[in-house]
Amino acid sequence: MLTITIDDELVSQARKLGKHKNEAEAIIAALQEYIARREKSSSLDLSLQDWVSELYGAKKPKNVVETLIAERRQEAYEA
């Protein structure tokens, strides 16, 4: 069992948004969502690399995949 301090306001907001019965349920759900998003993001990164390789072939610009990923993430955070 891990004991940590979490901002009460964040936990309260998560409980309300997720309609969770208690704080532990809200925190577990948040961690599960975080993991799912990271796993999905990782698989999308691989798909993008495949797509760029097909598009550019041997003439692929340096760091094009990383640049595209960074741009999309920035757009997502600004939305």
FENZIJO-V150953 format. One line per field, one symbol per residue. psi: psi as a letter, one per 40 degrees, with the letter a starting at -180 (. if undefined). burial: b if it has 24 or more other ideal C-beta (glycine too) atoms within 12 Angstrom, else e. A space follows every 10 residues. Layout:
BEGIN
psi: ???
burial: ???
END
This chain:
BEGIN
psi: hhhihihddd dddddddefi didddddddd dddddddddd dddddddddd ddddddbefh ihfddddddd dddddddd.
burial: eeeeeeeeee beebeeeeee eeeeebbeee eeeeeeeeee eeeeeeebee eeeeeeeeee eeeebeeeee eeeeeeeee
END
